[in-house]
Amino acid sequence: MTQTDIPAADAILDASGLNCPEPVMMLHNKVRDLPAGGLLKVIATDPSTRRDIPKFCLFLGHELLDQQEEAGTYLYWIRKKTE
């Protein structure tokens, strides 16, 4: 999926400069505030998010629409579960 294919995010979480476990802790709180089906864009610089964010989505039932890496910055688009 390219960035042009991804719909505009309802919210953005910038976790740049934070290290594990902070990005996922912030993600948990941010997702809680989103409406069901809402789209969240996450920006992170911690390489461990490549492992942690997909596991977070799988465990809690959210959909990881896409993930990309651009020059040491990791981007994720997460659709909050609708139930």
Backbone atoms as SQL, in Angstrom:
CREATE TABLE atoms (id INTEGER PRIMARY KEY, chain TEXT, resi INTEGER, resn TEXT, atom TEXT, x REAL, y REAL, z REAL);
INSERT INTO atoms VALUES
  (1, 'A', 1, 'MET', 'N', 0.855, -1.177, 0.000),
  (2, 'A', 1, 'MET', 'CA', 0.000, 0.000, 0.000),
  (3, 'A', 1, 'MET', 'C', 0.898, 1.238, 0.000),
  (4, 'A', 2, 'THR', 'N', 0.582, 2.206, -0.801),
  (5, 'A', 2, 'THR', 'CA', 1.353, 3.446, -0.795),
  (6, 'A', 2, 'THR', 'C', 0.636, 4.468, 0.057),
  (7, 'A', 3, 'GLN', 'N', 1.363, 5.507, 0.445),
  (8, 'A', 3, 'GLN', 'CA', 0.745, 6.525, 1.296),
  (9, 'A', 3, 'GLN', 'C', -0.453, 7.167, 0.617),
  (10, 'A', 4, 'THR', 'N', -0.463, 7.249, -0.706),
  (11, 'A', 4, 'THR', 'CA', -1.596, 7.858, -1.392),
  (12, 'A', 4, 'THR', 'C', -2.834, 6.976, -1.330),
  (13, 'A', 5, 'ASP', 'N', -2.659, 5.663, -1.104),
  (14, 'A', 5, 'ASP', 'CA', -3.785, 4.743, -0.991),
  (15, 'A', 5, 'ASP', 'C', -4.410, 4.744, 0.399),
  (16, 'A', 6, 'ILE', 'N', -3.718, 5.292, 1.369),
  (17, 'A', 6, 'ILE', 'CA', -4.177, 5.247, 2.754),
  (18, 'A', 6, 'ILE', 'C', -5.081, 6.453, 3.022),
  (19, 'A', 7, 'PRO', 'N', -6.274, 6.215, 3.560),
  (20, 'A', 7, 'PRO', 'CA', -7.149, 7.349, 3.872),
  (21, 'A', 7, 'PRO', 'C', -6.548, 8.239, 4.961),
  (22, 'A', 8, 'ALA', 'N', -7.033, 9.450, 5.037),
  (23, 'A', 8, 'ALA', 'CA', -6.538, 10.390, 6.049),
  (24, 'A', 8, 'ALA', 'C', -6.820, 9.843, 7.445),
  (25, 'A', 9, 'ALA', 'N', -5.852, 9.993, 8.325),
  (26, 'A', 9, 'ALA', 'CA', -5.999, 9.506, 9.695),
  (27, 'A', 9, 'ALA', 'C', -6.938, 10.406, 10.490),
  (28, 'A', 10, 'ASP', 'N', -7.694, 9.783, 11.391),
  (29, 'A', 10, 'ASP', 'CA', -8.551, 10.537, 12.310),
  (30, 'A', 10, 'ASP', 'C', -7.724, 11.158, 13.426),
  (31, 'A', 11, 'ALA', 'N', -6.580, 10.547, 13.728),
  (32, 'A', 11, 'ALA', 'CA', -5.690, 11.048, 14.781),
  (33, 'A', 11, 'ALA', 'C', -4.273, 10.597, 14.460),
  (34, 'A', 12, 'ILE', 'N', -3.310, 11.332, 15.014),
  (35, 'A', 12, 'ILE', 'CA', -1.895, 11.008, 14.831),
  (36, 'A', 12, 'ILE', 'C', -1.240, 10.909, 16.199),
  (37, 'A', 13, 'LEU', 'N', -0.444, 9.870, 16.369),
  (38, 'A', 13, 'LEU', 'CA', 0.353, 9.700, 17.579),
  (39, 'A', 13, 'LEU', 'C', 1.809, 9.807, 17.178),
  (40, 'A', 14, 'ASP', 'N', 2.482, 10.840, 17.661),
  (41, 'A', 14, 'ASP', 'CA', 3.908, 11.014, 17.373),
  (42, 'A', 14, 'ASP', 'C', 4.701, 10.535, 18.582),
  (43, 'A', 15, 'ALA', 'N', 5.271, 9.345, 18.454),
  (44, 'A', 15, 'ALA', 'CA', 6.066, 8.755, 19.536),
  (45, 'A', 15, 'ALA', 'C', 7.556, 8.852, 19.209),
  (46, 'A', 16, 'SER', 'N', 7.926, 9.783, 18.358),
  (47, 'A', 16, 'SER', 'CA', 9.325, 9.962, 17.970),
  (48, 'A', 16, 'SER', 'C', 10.182, 10.239, 19.197),
  (49, 'A', 17, 'GLY', 'N', 11.345, 9.590, 19.245),
  (50, 'A', 17, 'GLY', 'CA', 12.277, 9.805, 20.343),
  (51, 'A', 17, 'GLY', 'C', 11.993, 8.988, 21.582),
  (52, 'A', 18, 'LEU', 'N', 10.886, 8.268, 21.603),
  (53, 'A', 18, 'LEU', 'CA', 10.539, 7.448, 22.764),
  (54, 'A', 18, 'LEU', 'C', 10.965, 6.005, 22.530),
  (55, 'A', 19, 'ASN', 'N', 11.344, 5.328, 23.596),
  (56, 'A', 19, 'ASN', 'CA', 11.782, 3.946, 23.511),
  (57, 'A', 19, 'ASN', 'C', 10.825, 3.028, 24.239),
  (58, 'A', 20, 'CYS', 'N', 10.883, 1.758, 23.882),
  (59, 'A', 20, 'CYS', 'CA', 10.052, 0.724, 24.476),
  (60, 'A', 20, 'CYS', 'C', 10.102, 0.836, 26.009),
  (61, 'A', 21, 'PRO', 'N', 8.981, 0.798, 26.693),
  (62, 'A', 21, 'PRO', 'CA', 7.628, 0.473, 26.235),
  (63, 'A', 21, 'PRO', 'C', 6.755, 1.695, 25.955),
  (64, 'A', 22, 'GLU', 'N', 7.330, 2.897, 25.991),
  (65, 'A', 22, 'GLU', 'CA', 6.518, 4.116, 25.896),
  (66, 'A', 22, 'GLU', 'C', 5.650, 4.222, 24.640),
  (67, 'A', 23, 'PRO', 'N', 6.158, 3.918, 23.424),
  (68, 'A', 23, 'PRO', 'CA', 5.276, 4.060, 22.253),
  (69, 'A', 23, 'PRO', 'C', 4.005, 3.211, 22.346),
  (70, 'A', 24, 'VAL', 'N', 4.132, 1.974, 22.818),
  (71, 'A', 24, 'VAL', 'CA', 2.958, 1.109, 22.910),
  (72, 'A', 24, 'VAL', 'C', 2.029, 1.556, 24.041),
  (73, 'A', 25, 'MET', 'N', 2.586, 2.052, 25.128),
  (74, 'A', 25, 'MET', 'CA', 1.747, 2.576, 26.208),
  (75, 'A', 25, 'MET', 'C', 0.939, 3.774, 25.714),
  (76, 'A', 26, 'MET', 'N', 1.593, 4.664, 24.977),
  (77, 'A', 26, 'MET', 'CA', 0.892, 5.822, 24.415),
  (78, 'A', 26, 'MET', 'C', -0.144, 5.383, 23.387),
  (79, 'A', 27, 'LEU', 'N', 0.206, 4.379, 22.586),
  (80, 'A', 27, 'LEU', 'CA', -0.714, 3.849, 21.586),
  (81, 'A', 27, 'LEU', 'C', -1.973, 3.303, 22.248),
  (82, 'A', 28, 'HIS', 'N', -1.805, 2.586, 23.322),
  (83, 'A', 28, 'HIS', 'CA', -2.949, 2.017, 24.039),
  (84, 'A', 28, 'HIS', 'C', -3.918, 3.114, 24.469),
  (85, 'A', 29, 'ASN', 'N', -3.384, 4.197, 25.020),
  (86, 'A', 29, 'ASN', 'CA', -4.234, 5.309, 25.468),
  (87, 'A', 29, 'ASN', 'C', -4.884, 6.033, 24.293),
  (88, 'A', 30, 'LYS', 'N', -4.139, 6.217, 23.217),
  (89, 'A', 30, 'LYS', 'CA', -4.659, 6.951, 22.060),
  (90, 'A', 30, 'LYS', 'C', -5.771, 6.167, 21.370),
  (91, 'A', 31, 'VAL', 'N', -5.587, 4.847, 21.223),
  (92, 'A', 31, 'VAL', 'CA', -6.610, 4.013, 20.592),
  (93, 'A', 31, 'VAL', 'C', -7.894, 4.048, 21.413),
  (94, 'A', 32, 'ARG', 'N', -7.765, 4.066, 22.716),
  (95, 'A', 32, 'ARG', 'CA', -8.930, 4.103, 23.601),
  (96, 'A', 32, 'ARG', 'C', -9.802, 5.331, 23.310),
  (97, 'A', 33, 'ASP', 'N', -9.172, 6.445, 22.953),
  (98, 'A', 33, 'ASP', 'CA', -9.898, 7.689, 22.693),
  (99, 'A', 33, 'ASP', 'C', -10.531, 7.753, 21.299),
  (100, 'A', 34, 'LEU', 'N', -10.119, 6.871, 20.395),
  (101, 'A', 34, 'LEU', 'CA', -10.653, 6.877, 19.033),
  (102, 'A', 34, 'LEU', 'C', -12.046, 6.252, 18.991),
  (103, 'A', 35, 'PRO', 'N', -12.905, 6.719, 18.077),
  (104, 'A', 35, 'PRO', 'CA', -14.186, 6.022, 17.883),
  (105, 'A', 35, 'PRO', 'C', -13.950, 4.673, 17.201),
  (106, 'A', 36, 'ALA', 'N', -14.876, 3.749, 17.352),
  (107, 'A', 36, 'ALA', 'CA', -14.765, 2.442, 16.690),
  (108, 'A', 36, 'ALA', 'C', -14.599, 2.658, 15.194),
  (109, 'A', 37, 'GLY', 'N', -13.647, 1.959, 14.600),
  (110, 'A', 37, 'GLY', 'CA', -13.386, 2.106, 13.172),
  (111, 'A', 37, 'GLY', 'C', -12.501, 3.286, 12.822),
  (112, 'A', 38, 'GLY', 'N', -12.081, 4.056, 13.823),
  (113, 'A', 38, 'GLY', 'CA', -11.228, 5.220, 13.581),
  (114, 'A', 38, 'GLY', 'C', -9.840, 4.804, 13.112),
  (115, 'A', 39, 'LEU', 'N', -9.198, 5.685, 12.358),
  (116, 'A', 39, 'LEU', 'CA', -7.873, 5.399, 11.811),
  (117, 'A', 39, 'LEU', 'C', -6.829, 6.245, 12.511),
  (118, 'A', 40, 'LEU', 'N', -5.804, 5.581, 13.029),
  (119, 'A', 40, 'LEU', 'CA', -4.716, 6.240, 13.745),
  (120, 'A', 40, 'LEU', 'C', -3.418, 6.055, 12.981),
  (121, 'A', 41, 'LYS', 'N', -2.680, 7.141, 12.805),
  (122, 'A', 41, 'LYS', 'CA', -1.339, 7.080, 12.226),
  (123, 'A', 41, 'LYS', 'C', -0.352, 7.218, 13.374),
  (124, 'A', 42, 'VAL', 'N', 0.599, 6.298, 13.438),
  (125, 'A', 42, 'VAL', 'CA', 1.623, 6.323, 14.476),
  (126, 'A', 42, 'VAL', 'C', 2.971, 6.600, 13.826),
  (127, 'A', 43, 'ILE', 'N', 3.713, 7.524, 14.413),
  (128, 'A', 43, 'ILE', 'CA', 5.061, 7.861, 13.975),
  (129, 'A', 43, 'ILE', 'C', 5.999, 7.486, 15.113),
  (130, 'A', 44, 'ALA', 'N', 6.989, 6.657, 14.824),
  (131, 'A', 44, 'ALA', 'CA', 7.908, 6.212, 15.874),
  (132, 'A', 44, 'ALA', 'C', 9.329, 6.143, 15.320),
  (133, 'A', 45, 'THR', 'N', 10.298, 6.185, 16.235),
  (134, 'A', 45, 'THR', 'CA', 11.699, 6.052, 15.845),
  (135, 'A', 45, 'THR', 'C', 12.358, 4.835, 16.494),
  (136, 'A', 46, 'ASP', 'N', 11.670, 4.174, 17.396),
  (137, 'A', 46, 'ASP', 'CA', 12.204, 2.996, 18.078),
  (138, 'A', 46, 'ASP', 'C', 12.009, 1.767, 17.190),
  (139, 'A', 47, 'PRO', 'N', 13.104, 1.119, 16.783),
  (140, 'A', 47, 'PRO', 'CA', 12.971, -0.068, 15.924),
  (141, 'A', 47, 'PRO', 'C', 12.145, -1.192, 16.542),
  (142, 'A', 48, 'SER', 'N', 12.062, -1.254, 17.852),
  (143, 'A', 48, 'SER', 'CA', 11.288, -2.332, 18.480),
  (144, 'A', 48, 'SER', 'C', 9.793, -2.206, 18.185),
  (145, 'A', 49, 'THR', 'N', 9.341, -1.034, 17.708),
  (146, 'A', 49, 'THR', 'CA', 7.925, -0.896, 17.351),
  (147, 'A', 49, 'THR', 'C', 7.567, -1.794, 16.167),
  (148, 'A', 50, 'ARG', 'N', 8.556, -2.179, 15.364),
  (149, 'A', 50, 'ARG', 'CA', 8.285, -3.090, 14.238),
  (150, 'A', 50, 'ARG', 'C', 7.760, -4.430, 14.735),
  (151, 'A', 51, 'ARG', 'N', 8.152, -4.807, 15.928),
  (152, 'A', 51, 'ARG', 'CA', 7.673, -6.041, 16.559),
  (153, 'A', 51, 'ARG', 'C', 6.462, -5.754, 17.449),
  (154, 'A', 52, 'ASP', 'N', 6.556, -4.695, 18.244),
  (155, 'A', 52, 'ASP', 'CA', 5.556, -4.438, 19.281),
  (156, 'A', 52, 'ASP', 'C', 4.203, -3.985, 18.744),
  (157, 'A', 53, 'ILE', 'N', 4.187, -3.115, 17.744),
  (158, 'A', 53, 'ILE', 'CA', 2.903, -2.578, 17.269),
  (159, 'A', 53, 'ILE', 'C', 2.084, -3.643, 16.538),
  (160, 'A', 54, 'PRO', 'N', 2.675, -4.464, 15.648),
  (161, 'A', 54, 'PRO', 'CA', 1.860, -5.544, 15.067),
  (162, 'A', 54, 'PRO', 'C', 1.310, -6.515, 16.118),
  (163, 'A', 55, 'LYS', 'N', 2.115, -6.834, 17.142),
  (164, 'A', 55, 'LYS', 'CA', 1.639, -7.718, 18.216),
  (165, 'A', 55, 'LYS', 'C', 0.507, -7.062, 19.002),
  (166, 'A', 56, 'PHE', 'N', 0.624, -5.763, 19.264),
  (167, 'A', 56, 'PHE', 'CA', -0.423, -5.007, 19.952),
  (168, 'A', 56, 'PHE', 'C', -1.737, -5.127, 19.176),
  (169, 'A', 57, 'CYS', 'N', -1.670, -4.903, 17.871),
  (170, 'A', 57, 'CYS', 'CA', -2.877, -4.955, 17.040),
  (171, 'A', 57, 'CYS', 'C', -3.476, -6.356, 17.028),
  (172, 'A', 58, 'LEU', 'N', -2.641, -7.350, 16.863),
  (173, 'A', 58, 'LEU', 'CA', -3.105, -8.732, 16.833),
  (174, 'A', 58, 'LEU', 'C', -3.761, -9.123, 18.156),
  (175, 'A', 59, 'PHE', 'N', -3.129, -8.771, 19.254),
  (176, 'A', 59, 'PHE', 'CA', -3.619, -9.140, 20.573),
  (177, 'A', 59, 'PHE', 'C', -4.955, -8.465, 20.898),
  (178, 'A', 60, 'LEU', 'N', -5.107, -7.191, 20.500),
  (179, 'A', 60, 'LEU', 'CA', -6.317, -6.442, 20.856),
  (180, 'A', 60, 'LEU', 'C', -7.365, -6.394, 19.747),
  (181, 'A', 61, 'GLY', 'N', -7.051, -6.967, 18.590),
  (182, 'A', 61, 'GLY', 'CA', -8.052, -7.059, 17.531),
  (183, 'A', 61, 'GLY', 'C', -8.162, -5.839, 16.635),
  (184, 'A', 62, 'HIS', 'N', -7.173, -4.965, 16.661),
  (185, 'A', 62, 'HIS', 'CA', -7.171, -3.814, 15.763),
  (186, 'A', 62, 'HIS', 'C', -6.517, -4.219, 14.451),
  (187, 'A', 63, 'GLU', 'N', -6.819, -3.494, 13.381),
  (188, 'A', 63, 'GLU', 'CA', -6.277, -3.838, 12.068),
  (189, 'A', 63, 'GLU', 'C', -5.083, -2.955, 11.730),
  (190, 'A', 64, 'LEU', 'N', -3.950, -3.570, 11.497),
  (191, 'A', 64, 'LEU', 'CA', -2.762, -2.843, 11.042),
  (192, 'A', 64, 'LEU', 'C', -2.861, -2.760, 9.526),
  (193, 'A', 65, 'LEU', 'N', -3.273, -1.597, 9.014),
  (194, 'A', 65, 'LEU', 'CA', -3.484, -1.439, 7.576),
  (195, 'A', 65, 'LEU', 'C', -2.178, -1.406, 6.807),
  (196, 'A', 66, 'ASP', 'N', -1.175, -0.749, 7.381),
  (197, 'A', 66, 'ASP', 'CA', 0.100, -0.625, 6.677),
  (198, 'A', 66, 'ASP', 'C', 1.169, -0.227, 7.673),
  (199, 'A', 67, 'GLN', 'N', 2.407, -0.562, 7.334),
  (200, 'A', 67, 'GLN', 'CA', 3.556, -0.073, 8.085),
  (201, 'A', 67, 'GLN', 'C', 4.667, 0.194, 7.097),
  (202, 'A', 68, 'GLN', 'N', 5.382, 1.289, 7.318),
  (203, 'A', 68, 'GLN', 'CA', 6.441, 1.701, 6.415),
  (204, 'A', 68, 'GLN', 'C', 7.624, 2.207, 7.227),
  (205, 'A', 69, 'GLU', 'N', 8.783, 2.183, 6.603),
  (206, 'A', 69, 'GLU', 'CA', 9.984, 2.729, 7.228),
  (207, 'A', 69, 'GLU', 'C', 10.574, 3.754, 6.268),
  (208, 'A', 70, 'GLU', 'N', 10.870, 4.926, 6.804),
  (209, 'A', 70, 'GLU', 'CA', 11.473, 5.991, 6.006),
  (210, 'A', 70, 'GLU', 'C', 12.620, 6.596, 6.796),
  (211, 'A', 71, 'ALA', 'N', 13.836, 6.261, 6.428),
  (212, 'A', 71, 'ALA', 'CA', 15.041, 6.857, 7.025),
  (213, 'A', 71, 'ALA', 'C', 15.029, 6.813, 8.555),
  (214, 'A', 72, 'GLY', 'N', 14.774, 5.645, 9.108),
  (215, 'A', 72, 'GLY', 'CA', 14.805, 5.493, 10.561),
  (216, 'A', 72, 'GLY', 'C', 13.537, 5.920, 11.281),
  (217, 'A', 73, 'THR', 'N', 12.519, 6.292, 10.530),
  (218, 'A', 73, 'THR', 'CA', 11.215, 6.614, 11.106),
  (219, 'A', 73, 'THR', 'C', 10.242, 5.527, 10.673),
  (220, 'A', 74, 'TYR', 'N', 9.475, 5.031, 11.624),
  (221, 'A', 74, 'TYR', 'CA', 8.536, 3.942, 11.374),
  (222, 'A', 74, 'TYR', 'C', 7.124, 4.501, 11.410),
  (223, 'A', 75, 'LEU', 'N', 6.359, 4.195, 10.384),
  (224, 'A', 75, 'LEU', 'CA', 4.989, 4.698, 10.257),
  (225, 'A', 75, 'LEU', 'C', 4.025, 3.524, 10.270),
  (226, 'A', 76, 'TYR', 'N', 2.926, 3.689, 10.988),
  (227, 'A', 76, 'TYR', 'CA', 1.911, 2.646, 11.109),
  (228, 'A', 76, 'TYR', 'C', 0.534, 3.280, 10.955),
  (229, 'A', 77, 'TRP', 'N', -0.360, 2.563, 10.279),
  (230, 'A', 77, 'TRP', 'CA', -1.747, 2.994, 10.173),
  (231, 'A', 77, 'TRP', 'C', -2.596, 1.899, 10.776),
  (232, 'A', 78, 'ILE', 'N', -3.333, 2.238, 11.829),
  (233, 'A', 78, 'ILE', 'CA', -4.089, 1.266, 12.615),
  (234, 'A', 78, 'ILE', 'C', -5.566, 1.634, 12.606),
  (235, 'A', 79, 'ARG', 'N', -6.395, 0.681, 12.226),
  (236, 'A', 79, 'ARG', 'CA', -7.851, 0.871, 12.263),
  (237, 'A', 79, 'ARG', 'C', -8.357, 0.232, 13.550),
  (238, 'A', 80, 'LYS', 'N', -9.023, 1.043, 14.384),
  (239, 'A', 80, 'LYS', 'CA', -9.552, 0.522, 15.644),
  (240, 'A', 80, 'LYS', 'C', -10.674, -0.473, 15.378),
  (241, 'A', 81, 'LYS', 'N', -10.698, -1.538, 16.156),
  (242, 'A', 81, 'LYS', 'CA', -11.738, -2.551, 15.968),
  (243, 'A', 81, 'LYS', 'C', -13.113, -1.921, 16.156),
  (244, 'A', 82, 'THR', 'N', -14.111, -2.502, 15.502),
  (245, 'A', 82, 'THR', 'CA', -15.449, -1.897, 15.509),
  (246, 'A', 82, 'THR', 'C', -16.378, -2.459, 16.559),
  (247, 'A', 83, 'GLU', 'N', -16.045, -3.605, 17.176),
  (248, 'A', 83, 'GLU', 'CA', -16.916, -4.114, 18.217),
  (249, 'A', 83, 'GLU', 'C', -16.690, -3.361, 19.500);
